[in-house]
Amino acid sequence: MRSFFSAVRWCLALSWRSSKFYTLIRIAADIVTPLLTIMLAFVGKHMLDLLSGAQGLPAWLPQDTQTALLTLFALLFGIALVRLGSQKAVQYSQAMQSEMLNGEIALSMMKRSLDADLEYFDNPAYYDRLQSASQDAMAVSYILWNVLSCISASVSFIGAFAVLYTASPLYGLVMMAAAVPASIAAAKYTKLLYMLNLEQVNEHRQMYYCQHIASEKAFAQDMRLFGAGGRLMARYRGIWLQLFTKRKGMTRRRSVSTGLLACLPEMVVALIGVDIAFGVLGGYNTVGDYALFTGLAGQLWGSINMFSSSALQIYDNKLKIENIKRLDEFIPRVQDEGTRTLTQVETVSFEGVGFTYPAAKTPALADITFTVKREEKTVLVGLNGSGKSTLVKLLLRMYDPDTGAIYINGINIKEYKIAELRKNFSVYFQDMFNYNFTLRENFTIADPTHPQGDDAANAALQAAYGGDVLAKASKGMETSITRLYDPEGIELSGGQHQKLALARALYRRHTALILDEPSSNLDPKAEHEVFEALRTLTEGKLTLFTSHRLSNAALADRIIVLENGQIVEDGTQAQLLENKHRYAELFQLQKGKYE
């Protein structure tokens, strides 16, 4: 119960923060609407009594029959109008506040994802939790609306109970007793179904992935070449059928048990009607009394049912709120506790750095020690998996090393603010993606306040592309790089996408440049042009790039050879070829392909 009311308070506070105005409208309307319904029942009673010839009129009505009848009609019409206005106010305020809440919730979930450590994106448990939390995020608004529904149901219940009490104290008590079993059964199955949903979230992710493959352009050619569509659908169907079978059995049991138990309150409503009907026949009640009390008996059952249903929904969504909060269990390991600023990268030093990825059995790096200076261009060479990209991630504090330390300008990088550290670097990552935005937005996302704007972007495109991309761009820098959202967009090849990502790295202002496999998708001519441009663009800046293609090493003043997470050689190309060790061996292997 403590967590139940905690979730209620949290959601009400969120509603108040999002809009005091709409919150007050909802609460006021949810209180007024059931009271107006009871008032309508009272007016209807007196009208029936008047029409049926019952003796005596209440003192608040004119004693003239025709005037009293017109007065009652006017009251019915006025109350109905006010109730209609109240209902529309509820609909309007809920629609507006839902939009506001949903936007805030979506932004909150985005922030959680953006603030998460990079390591969690290699953790399937994190993806399971993130997806279930994203699905449950709407629970915040659902709890709010159900809390307000509980308020309305409570007002309706109190009013109906008070009036029925004047006829018989047992009416309300028996109705409450009859509603309890159905409420308990519904609460039980609500929790069971939600827990089943949490258990199945991994399988649901697999189903969504199958749907993604079927509709994603990147897989379209493979699906048709391999004729794999049927197998993909069969995989989806198999997972779906397994999940559906489990949910079907539990849903059937819930429907049968709650359906049978819900018959009890309906029987009580019927018995109340019979009791009052006999009272009418015996002269103890009027026809108006029959309409009033049977109507209020139905309203009492409706308010109990509404309260029970809303409370169950709050309970259900309370579990979802708790699930969202469990994202906090993924505590960031990379802590931003530095205070220093950084304006220029002069040196980068790795001293005894070792690192093992979470859940990995073997180290990615072991006892890495080297220093690079601003005046030299350094290339990290090694086969795939040798640790080149991991060094880059550690330098940018995407991860922190397990052992050793990394220094910039002789200061441990943990002493710098992370934002200060990263803003000095521009990086082309090996697995970099472009964004389905315009060309301009693909640049400004990396450096939104660049003082030279389009001029700098055009220069970067010229360096990476030779300018060919703009010749196809009908809207210039406003051209979208996909036709997914704009029929006038352009579609880029794999090599062109790599060039655009490289151009973005060159566009971003920086004092140190890191290029992780910058020519893996480029043809020999494009590769030569790019590296010739880099010779000029990297002058006076610390430049570190990685490659397993040794033809790129000619740009470097220094070559560091990595193998199995360790440095095995370090020197100039001439020195390493003369040593005739690992670098020379790799060089000869690649050279032989061209001879």
C-alpha positions as CSV (number, residue, x, y, z in Angstrom):
1,M,0.0,0.0,0.0
2,R,2.9,2.3,0.7
3,S,4.2,1.9,-2.9
4,F,0.6,2.2,-4.2
5,F,0.1,5.6,-2.6
6,S,3.6,6.6,-3.5
7,A,2.9,6.0,-7.2
8,V,-0.3,8.0,-6.9
9,R,1.4,11.0,-5.2
10,W,4.2,10.9,-7.8
11,C,1.8,10.9,-10.7
12,L,-0.4,13.7,-9.2
13,A,2.8,15.8,-8.6
14,L,3.8,15.2,-12.2
15,S,0.3,16.3,-13.4
16,W,0.5,19.4,-11.2
17,R,4.0,20.3,-12.6
18,S,2.9,19.7,-16.2
19,S,-0.3,21.9,-15.9
20,K,-1.9,23.3,-12.8
21,F,-4.8,24.5,-14.9
22,Y,-5.8,21.2,-16.5
23,T,-5.3,19.3,-13.3
24,L,-7.7,21.6,-11.4
25,I,-10.3,21.3,-14.3
26,R,-10.1,17.5,-14.2
27,I,-10.5,17.3,-10.4
28,A,-13.3,19.8,-10.3
29,A,-15.2,18.1,-13.2
30,D,-14.7,14.6,-11.7
31,I,-16.3,15.8,-8.5
32,V,-19.1,17.8,-10.1
33,T,-20.2,15.2,-12.7
34,P,-21.4,12.4,-10.3
35,L,-23.2,15.0,-8.1
36,L,-25.1,16.3,-11.1
37,T,-26.1,12.7,-12.0
38,I,-27.6,12.3,-8.5
39,M,-29.4,15.6,-8.9
40,L,-30.8,14.5,-12.2
41,A,-32.1,11.3,-10.5
42,F,-33.9,13.4,-7.8
43,V,-35.5,15.7,-10.3
44,G,-36.6,12.7,-12.4
45,K,-38.2,11.1,-9.3
46,H,-40.3,14.2,-8.6
47,M,-41.3,14.5,-12.2
48,L,-42.5,10.8,-12.2
49,D,-44.3,11.4,-9.0
50,L,-46.0,14.4,-10.5
51,L,-47.0,12.6,-13.7
52,S,-48.2,9.5,-11.8
53,G,-50.5,11.6,-9.6
54,A,-48.7,11.1,-6.3
55,Q,-50.0,13.3,-3.6
56,G,-48.0,16.3,-2.3
57,L,-45.2,18.4,-3.9
58,P,-41.9,19.2,-2.1
59,A,-41.8,22.7,-0.6
60,W,-39.1,24.0,-2.9
61,L,-41.4,23.5,-6.0
62,P,-44.3,25.8,-7.0
63,Q,-47.5,24.2,-5.7
64,D,-49.2,24.7,-9.0
65,T,-49.0,21.5,-11.0
66,Q,-48.3,23.0,-14.4
67,T,-45.7,25.5,-13.0
68,A,-44.0,22.7,-11.0
69,L,-43.8,20.5,-14.2
70,L,-42.2,23.3,-16.2
71,T,-39.8,24.0,-13.3
72,L,-38.8,20.4,-13.3
73,F,-38.3,20.3,-17.0
74,A,-36.1,23.5,-16.8
75,L,-34.1,21.9,-14.0
76,L,-33.6,18.7,-16.0
77,F,-32.5,20.7,-19.0
78,G,-30.1,23.0,-17.0
79,I,-28.5,20.1,-15.0
80,A,-28.1,18.1,-18.3
81,L,-26.3,21.1,-19.9
82,V,-24.0,21.6,-17.0
83,R,-23.2,17.9,-16.8
84,L,-22.5,17.8,-20.6
85,G,-20.2,20.8,-20.2
86,S,-18.4,19.1,-17.3
87,Q,-17.9,16.0,-19.3
88,K,-16.6,17.9,-22.3
89,A,-14.2,19.8,-20.0
90,V,-12.9,16.5,-18.7
91,Q,-12.4,15.2,-22.3
92,Y,-10.7,18.4,-23.4
93,S,-8.4,18.7,-20.4
94,Q,-7.5,15.1,-20.5
95,A,-6.6,15.3,-24.2
96,M,-4.4,18.4,-23.7
97,Q,-2.7,17.1,-20.6
98,S,-2.1,13.7,-22.2
99,E,-0.2,15.4,-25.0
100,M,1.9,17.4,-22.5
101,L,2.5,14.4,-20.3
102,N,3.4,12.0,-23.2
103,G,5.9,14.5,-24.6
104,E,7.5,14.9,-21.2
105,I,7.6,11.1,-20.7
106,A,9.1,10.5,-24.1
107,L,11.8,13.0,-23.5
108,S,12.5,11.5,-20.1
109,M,13.0,8.1,-21.6
110,M,15.2,9.5,-24.3
111,K,17.4,11.1,-21.7
112,R,17.7,7.9,-19.8
113,S,18.9,6.2,-22.9
114,L,21.3,9.0,-23.8
115,D,22.8,9.1,-20.3
116,A,23.3,5.3,-20.1
117,D,26.9,4.0,-20.2
118,L,28.0,2.6,-23.5
119,E,28.6,-0.8,-21.9
120,Y,24.8,-1.3,-21.3
121,F,24.2,-1.3,-25.1
122,D,26.1,-4.7,-25.1
123,N,23.8,-6.0,-22.4
124,P,20.6,-7.8,-23.4
125,A,19.2,-7.4,-19.9
126,Y,19.5,-3.6,-20.4
127,Y,17.6,-3.8,-23.7
128,D,14.9,-6.0,-22.1
129,R,14.5,-3.5,-19.3
130,L,14.6,-0.5,-21.6
131,Q,11.9,-1.9,-23.9
132,S,9.6,-2.9,-21.1
133,A,10.1,0.5,-19.5
134,S,9.4,2.3,-22.8
135,Q,6.2,0.3,-23.2
136,D,5.3,1.1,-19.6
137,A,6.1,4.8,-19.8
138,M,2.5,5.6,-20.7
139,A,1.5,4.2,-17.3
140,V,2.3,7.6,-15.8
141,S,-0.7,9.2,-17.5
142,Y,-2.9,6.1,-17.0
143,I,-2.3,6.2,-13.3
144,L,-3.2,9.9,-13.3
145,W,-6.5,9.4,-15.1
146,N,-7.4,6.4,-13.0
147,V,-6.6,8.4,-9.8
148,L,-9.1,11.1,-11.0
149,S,-11.6,8.4,-11.9
150,C,-11.3,7.0,-8.4
151,I,-12.1,10.5,-7.0
152,S,-15.1,10.7,-9.3
153,A,-16.2,7.1,-8.3
154,S,-15.8,7.9,-4.6
155,V,-18.0,11.0,-4.9
156,S,-20.6,9.0,-6.9
157,F,-20.5,6.2,-4.3
158,I,-20.9,8.5,-1.3
159,G,-23.8,10.3,-2.9
160,A,-25.6,7.1,-4.0
161,F,-24.9,5.4,-0.7
162,A,-26.3,8.3,1.3
163,V,-29.5,8.4,-0.7
164,L,-30.0,4.6,-0.7
165,Y,-29.4,4.6,3.1
166,T,-32.7,6.6,3.5
167,A,-34.5,3.7,1.9
168,S,-32.6,0.9,3.6
169,P,-29.2,0.8,5.3
170,L,-28.7,-2.7,3.9
171,Y,-28.8,-1.7,0.3
172,G,-25.4,-0.2,0.1
173,L,-23.7,-2.6,2.5
174,V,-25.0,-5.7,0.6
175,M,-23.8,-4.1,-2.7
176,M,-20.3,-3.5,-1.3
177,A,-20.1,-7.1,0.0
178,A,-21.2,-8.5,-3.4
179,A,-18.5,-6.4,-5.3
180,V,-15.5,-7.6,-3.1
181,P,-14.9,-11.1,-4.6
182,A,-14.8,-9.8,-8.2
183,S,-12.4,-7.1,-7.2
184,I,-10.0,-9.6,-5.5
185,A,-10.1,-11.9,-8.5
186,A,-9.4,-9.0,-10.9
187,A,-6.4,-7.8,-8.8
188,K,-4.9,-11.3,-8.8
189,Y,-5.0,-11.8,-12.6
190,T,-3.9,-8.2,-13.2
191,K,-0.6,-8.9,-11.4
192,L,-0.2,-12.4,-13.0
193,L,-0.7,-11.1,-16.5
194,Y,1.8,-8.2,-16.0
195,M,4.4,-10.5,-14.6
196,L,3.9,-12.8,-17.6
197,N,4.4,-9.8,-19.8
198,L,7.7,-9.0,-18.1
199,E,8.9,-12.6,-18.6
200,Q,8.1,-12.5,-22.3
201,V,9.8,-9.2,-23.1
202,N,12.9,-10.8,-24.6
203,E,10.7,-12.8,-27.0
204,H,8.8,-9.7,-27.9
205,R,12.0,-7.9,-28.8
206,Q,12.8,-10.8,-31.1
207,M,9.4,-10.5,-32.8
208,Y,9.9,-6.7,-33.3
209,Y,13.3,-7.4,-34.8
210,C,11.7,-9.8,-37.4
211,Q,9.2,-7.1,-38.2
212,H,12.1,-4.6,-38.5
213,I,14.0,-6.8,-40.9
214,A,10.9,-7.3,-43.1
215,S,10.4,-3.5,-43.5
216,E,13.9,-2.1,-43.4
217,K,15.6,-1.2,-46.6
218,A,19.0,-2.4,-45.5
219,F,17.7,-6.0,-45.5
220,A,15.5,-5.7,-48.6
221,Q,18.0,-7.1,-51.1
222,D,19.1,-10.0,-48.9
223,M,15.5,-11.1,-48.1
224,R,14.7,-11.3,-51.8
225,L,18.0,-12.9,-52.9
226,F,17.9,-15.5,-50.2
227,G,14.1,-16.0,-50.5
228,A,14.1,-15.7,-46.7
229,G,10.8,-14.0,-46.3
230,G,8.9,-17.2,-45.5
231,R,11.5,-18.3,-43.0
232,L,11.4,-14.9,-41.3
233,M,7.6,-15.0,-41.0
234,A,7.8,-18.6,-39.7
235,R,10.2,-17.5,-37.0
236,Y,7.9,-14.6,-36.0
237,R,4.9,-16.9,-36.1
238,G,6.6,-19.6,-33.9
239,I,7.6,-17.0,-31.2
240,W,4.1,-15.4,-31.3
241,L,2.3,-18.7,-31.0
242,Q,4.3,-19.7,-28.0
243,L,3.6,-16.4,-26.2
244,F,-0.1,-16.4,-27.3
245,T,-0.7,-19.9,-25.9
246,K,0.5,-18.8,-22.5
247,R,-1.5,-15.6,-22.4
248,K,-4.6,-17.3,-23.8
249,G,-4.9,-19.7,-20.9
250,M,-4.5,-17.1,-18.3
251,T,-6.8,-14.6,-20.0
252,R,-9.5,-17.3,-20.3
253,R,-9.2,-18.2,-16.5
254,R,-9.5,-14.5,-15.7
255,S,-12.5,-13.9,-17.9
256,V,-14.4,-16.9,-16.4
257,S,-13.7,-16.2,-12.8
258,T,-14.3,-12.5,-12.9
259,G,-17.3,-12.9,-15.1
260,L,-19.0,-15.3,-12.7
261,L,-18.2,-13.2,-9.6
262,A,-19.5,-10.0,-11.4
263,C,-23.0,-11.6,-11.5
264,L,-23.3,-11.1,-7.7
265,P,-23.7,-7.3,-7.7
266,E,-26.1,-7.5,-10.7
267,M,-28.2,-9.9,-8.6
268,V,-28.2,-7.4,-5.7
269,V,-29.3,-4.6,-8.0
270,A,-32.2,-6.8,-9.2
271,L,-33.2,-7.7,-5.6
272,I,-33.2,-4.0,-4.6
273,G,-35.5,-3.3,-7.5
274,V,-37.9,-6.1,-6.5
275,D,-37.9,-4.9,-2.9
276,I,-38.8,-1.3,-3.9
277,A,-41.3,-2.5,-6.4
278,F,-43.2,-4.4,-3.7
279,G,-43.0,-1.2,-1.7
280,V,-44.7,0.7,-4.5
281,L,-47.5,-2.0,-4.7
282,G,-47.9,-1.8,-0.9
283,G,-48.2,2.0,-0.9
284,Y,-44.9,2.6,1.0
285,N,-43.1,4.0,-2.1
286,T,-43.9,6.0,-5.1
287,V,-43.2,5.3,-8.7
288,G,-40.6,8.1,-8.5
289,D,-39.0,6.3,-5.5
290,Y,-38.7,3.2,-7.7
291,A,-37.0,5.1,-10.5
292,L,-34.7,6.9,-8.0
293,F,-33.6,4.0,-5.9
294,T,-33.2,1.5,-8.7
295,G,-31.2,4.1,-10.7
296,L,-29.0,4.9,-7.7
297,A,-28.5,1.2,-7.0
298,G,-27.2,0.8,-10.5
299,Q,-25.1,4.0,-10.0
300,L,-23.8,2.6,-6.7
301,W,-22.7,-0.7,-8.4
302,G,-21.3,1.4,-11.3
303,S,-19.3,3.6,-8.9
304,I,-18.0,0.5,-7.0
305,N,-17.1,-1.2,-10.3
306,M,-15.4,2.0,-11.6
307,F,-13.5,2.5,-8.3
308,S,-12.4,-1.1,-8.3
309,S,-11.4,-1.0,-12.0
310,S,-9.5,2.2,-11.6
311,A,-7.8,1.0,-8.4
312,L,-6.8,-2.2,-10.2
313,Q,-5.5,-0.1,-13.1
314,I,-3.5,2.0,-10.7
315,Y,-2.1,-1.2,-9.1
316,D,-1.3,-2.6,-12.5
317,N,0.4,0.6,-13.6
318,K,2.0,1.0,-10.2
319,L,4.0,-2.1,-11.1
320,K,4.9,-0.5,-14.4
321,I,6.1,2.6,-12.6
322,E,8.3,0.4,-10.4
323,N,9.6,-1.3,-13.6
324,I,10.5,2.1,-15.0
325,K,12.3,3.1,-11.8
326,R,14.3,-0.2,-12.0
327,L,16.2,1.4,-14.9
328,D,18.1,3.2,-12.1
329,E,19.7,-0.2,-11.3
330,F,21.9,0.4,-14.3
331,I,24.2,2.7,-12.5
332,P,26.7,4.7,-14.7
333,R,30.2,3.6,-14.1
334,V,31.8,6.5,-15.9
335,Q,31.4,9.3,-13.4
336,D,31.7,12.9,-14.5
337,E,33.5,14.2,-11.4
338,G,36.3,16.2,-13.1
339,T,36.6,20.0,-12.7
340,R,39.3,20.9,-15.2
341,T,38.8,22.5,-18.6
342,L,40.7,21.6,-21.7
343,T,41.4,23.9,-24.6
344,Q,44.2,22.1,-26.5
345,V,45.4,18.5,-26.8
346,E,49.2,18.5,-26.8
347,T,49.9,15.0,-25.7
348,V,48.0,11.8,-25.1
349,S,49.6,9.1,-22.8
350,F,48.4,5.6,-22.0
351,E,50.2,4.2,-19.0
352,G,49.8,0.5,-18.1
353,V,46.2,0.5,-19.4
354,G,44.2,-2.7,-19.2
355,F,40.5,-3.3,-20.0
356,T,38.1,-6.1,-20.2
357,Y,34.6,-5.6,-21.6
358,P,31.7,-6.4,-19.2
359,A,30.9,-10.2,-19.4
360,A,33.9,-10.8,-21.6
361,K,36.2,-13.7,-20.6
362,T,39.5,-12.3,-22.1
363,P,40.9,-8.8,-21.8
364,A,40.6,-6.4,-24.8
365,L,43.7,-4.5,-23.7
366,A,46.6,-5.5,-21.5
367,D,49.4,-3.2,-20.1
368,I,49.2,-0.6,-23.0
369,T,51.8,2.1,-22.6
370,F,52.6,4.8,-25.2
371,T,52.6,8.6,-25.7
372,V,51.6,10.6,-28.8
373,K,52.4,14.3,-29.4
374,R,50.6,17.0,-31.3
375,E,53.3,17.2,-33.9
376,E,53.1,13.6,-35.0
377,K,50.5,11.6,-36.8
378,T,50.1,8.1,-35.3
379,V,48.5,5.0,-36.8
380,L,47.3,2.0,-34.8
381,V,47.7,-1.1,-36.9
382,G,46.4,-4.5,-36.2
383,L,43.9,-7.2,-37.3
384,N,40.3,-6.9,-36.4
385,G,39.8,-7.5,-32.7
386,S,43.3,-6.4,-31.8
387,G,42.1,-3.6,-29.6
388,K,42.4,-0.5,-31.8
389,S,38.8,0.8,-31.4
390,T,38.8,0.0,-27.7
391,L,41.7,2.4,-27.2
392,V,39.7,5.2,-28.8
393,K,36.6,4.4,-26.6
394,L,38.8,4.6,-23.5
395,L,40.4,7.9,-24.5
396,L,36.9,9.4,-25.0
397,R,35.7,8.0,-21.7
398,M,33.0,5.9,-23.2
399,Y,34.5,3.3,-20.8
400,D,37.1,3.7,-18.0
401,P,40.1,1.4,-17.9
402,D,40.3,-1.4,-15.3
403,T,44.0,-0.8,-14.7
404,G,46.4,2.0,-15.5
405,A,45.5,5.5,-16.5
406,I,45.2,7.8,-19.5
407,Y,46.7,11.3,-19.5
408,I,46.2,14.4,-21.7
409,N,48.8,17.1,-21.3
410,G,50.1,15.1,-18.3
411,I,46.8,15.2,-16.4
412,N,44.6,12.2,-15.8
413,I,41.6,12.4,-18.1
414,K,39.3,11.8,-15.1
415,E,40.2,15.2,-13.8
416,Y,38.6,16.9,-16.9
417,K,34.9,17.5,-17.3
418,I,33.7,14.9,-19.7
419,A,32.1,17.5,-22.0
420,E,35.4,19.5,-22.0
421,L,37.4,16.4,-22.8
422,R,35.2,15.3,-25.7
423,K,34.7,18.7,-27.3
424,N,38.4,18.8,-28.1
425,F,38.1,15.6,-30.2
426,S,36.5,15.0,-33.6
427,V,36.1,11.3,-34.3
428,Y,35.2,9.1,-37.2
429,F,34.1,5.8,-35.7
430,Q,34.4,2.6,-37.6
431,D,30.7,1.8,-37.2
432,M,29.6,5.4,-37.7
433,F,26.1,6.0,-39.0
434,N,24.6,9.0,-40.8
435,Y,21.3,10.5,-39.8
436,N,18.1,10.5,-41.9
437,F,18.1,14.3,-41.8
438,T,19.2,17.0,-44.3
439,L,22.8,17.4,-45.2
440,R,23.1,20.5,-43.1
441,E,21.6,18.7,-40.0
442,N,24.1,15.9,-40.5
443,F,26.8,18.5,-39.9
444,T,25.2,20.7,-37.3
445,I,24.5,17.7,-35.1
446,A,28.2,17.4,-34.5
447,D,28.9,21.1,-34.0
448,P,25.7,23.2,-33.8
449,T,27.4,26.6,-33.2
450,H,30.2,26.3,-35.9
451,P,30.8,30.0,-36.9
452,Q,31.5,29.2,-40.5
453,G,28.4,27.0,-41.0
454,D,27.8,26.0,-44.6
455,D,31.2,27.2,-45.8
456,A,32.9,24.8,-43.4
457,A,30.5,22.0,-44.3
458,N,31.2,22.5,-48.0
459,A,34.9,22.5,-47.4
460,A,34.6,19.2,-45.4
461,L,32.5,17.7,-48.2
462,Q,35.0,18.8,-50.8
463,A,37.8,17.1,-48.8
464,A,35.9,13.9,-48.3
465,Y,33.9,13.7,-51.6
466,G,35.6,15.9,-54.1
467,G,32.3,17.7,-54.2
468,D,30.3,15.1,-56.1
469,V,27.5,14.8,-53.5
470,L,26.3,18.3,-53.9
471,A,25.9,17.9,-57.6
472,K,23.1,15.4,-56.9
473,A,21.6,17.5,-54.1
474,S,18.6,19.4,-55.6
475,K,18.0,21.4,-52.5
476,G,21.7,22.0,-51.6
477,M,22.4,21.6,-47.9
478,E,18.6,21.3,-47.3
479,T,18.6,18.0,-49.2
480,S,17.6,14.9,-47.2
481,I,20.0,12.0,-47.5
482,T,17.1,9.5,-47.7
483,R,13.8,9.2,-49.5
484,L,12.1,7.8,-46.5
485,Y,10.6,11.2,-45.6
486,D,11.3,13.3,-48.6
487,P,10.8,12.2,-52.3
488,E,13.4,14.7,-53.4
489,G,16.1,13.2,-51.1
490,I,19.2,11.4,-52.3
491,E,20.3,7.8,-51.7
492,L,24.0,7.3,-50.9
493,S,26.1,4.2,-51.5
494,G,28.1,2.6,-48.7
495,G,31.2,4.5,-49.7
496,Q,29.3,7.8,-50.0
497,H,27.9,7.3,-46.5
498,Q,31.4,6.7,-45.2
499,K,32.6,9.9,-46.9
500,L,29.7,11.9,-45.4
501,A,30.5,10.6,-41.9
502,L,34.2,11.5,-42.5
503,A,33.2,15.0,-43.7
504,R,31.3,15.4,-40.5
505,A,34.3,14.5,-38.4
506,L,36.4,17.1,-40.4
507,Y,33.7,19.7,-40.0
508,R,33.6,19.5,-36.2
509,R,36.0,22.0,-34.5
510,H,38.7,20.1,-32.7
511,T,42.3,20.1,-31.5
512,A,42.7,16.3,-31.9
513,L,41.4,14.1,-34.7
514,I,40.7,10.4,-34.4
515,L,39.9,8.3,-37.5
516,D,38.9,4.7,-36.8
517,E,39.3,2.7,-40.1
518,P,38.5,5.8,-42.2
519,S,38.7,4.1,-45.6
520,S,37.2,0.6,-45.1
521,N,34.5,1.2,-47.7
522,L,36.4,3.5,-50.1
523,D,37.7,2.5,-53.5
524,P,41.5,2.9,-54.1
525,K,41.0,6.2,-55.9
526,A,38.7,7.7,-53.2
527,E,41.0,6.4,-50.5
528,H,44.0,8.1,-52.1
529,E,42.1,11.4,-52.5
530,V,40.9,11.3,-48.9
531,F,44.3,10.7,-47.4
532,E,45.9,13.4,-49.6
533,A,43.3,15.8,-48.2
534,L,44.0,14.7,-44.7
535,R,47.7,15.6,-45.0
536,T,46.7,19.2,-45.2
537,L,43.7,19.2,-42.9
538,T,45.6,17.6,-40.0
539,E,48.5,19.9,-39.9
540,G,49.2,21.2,-36.4
541,K,46.7,18.8,-34.8
542,L,47.2,15.6,-32.9
543,T,46.1,12.9,-35.2
544,L,45.4,9.3,-34.3
545,F,43.9,6.8,-36.7
546,T,43.5,3.1,-36.8
547,S,43.7,0.8,-39.8
548,H,44.2,-2.8,-40.8
549,R,45.0,-1.7,-44.3
550,L,48.7,-0.9,-44.3
551,S,48.6,1.3,-47.4
552,N,47.2,4.0,-45.1
553,A,50.2,3.9,-42.8
554,A,52.2,6.0,-45.3
555,L,50.4,9.1,-43.9
556,A,51.7,8.4,-40.3
557,D,54.9,9.6,-38.7
558,R,54.6,6.7,-36.3
559,I,53.1,3.2,-36.4
560,I,52.0,1.2,-33.3
561,V,51.2,-2.4,-34.0
562,L,48.6,-4.1,-31.7
563,E,47.9,-7.8,-31.4
564,N,45.6,-9.5,-28.9
565,G,45.3,-6.3,-27.0
566,Q,49.0,-5.7,-26.6
567,I,51.6,-3.5,-28.3
568,V,54.0,-5.7,-30.2
569,E,55.8,-3.0,-32.3
570,D,56.3,0.7,-32.3
571,G,58.2,2.9,-34.8
572,T,58.3,4.4,-38.2
573,Q,57.3,2.4,-41.3
574,A,61.0,2.2,-42.4
575,Q,62.0,0.9,-38.9
576,L,59.3,-1.7,-38.8
577,L,60.0,-3.0,-42.2
578,E,63.7,-3.3,-41.4
579,N,62.8,-5.1,-38.1
580,K,61.1,-7.8,-40.2
581,H,58.7,-8.7,-37.4
582,R,54.9,-8.6,-37.3
583,Y,54.4,-5.4,-39.2
584,A,56.7,-6.5,-42.0
585,E,54.8,-9.8,-42.2
586,L,51.5,-8.1,-42.5
587,F,52.9,-5.7,-45.0
588,Q,54.2,-8.5,-47.2
589,L,50.9,-10.3,-47.1
590,Q,49.0,-7.2,-48.3
591,K,51.7,-6.3,-50.8
592,G,51.5,-9.7,-52.3
593,K,47.9,-9.2,-53.3
594,Y,49.0,-6.4,-55.7
595,E,51.9,-8.3,-57.3
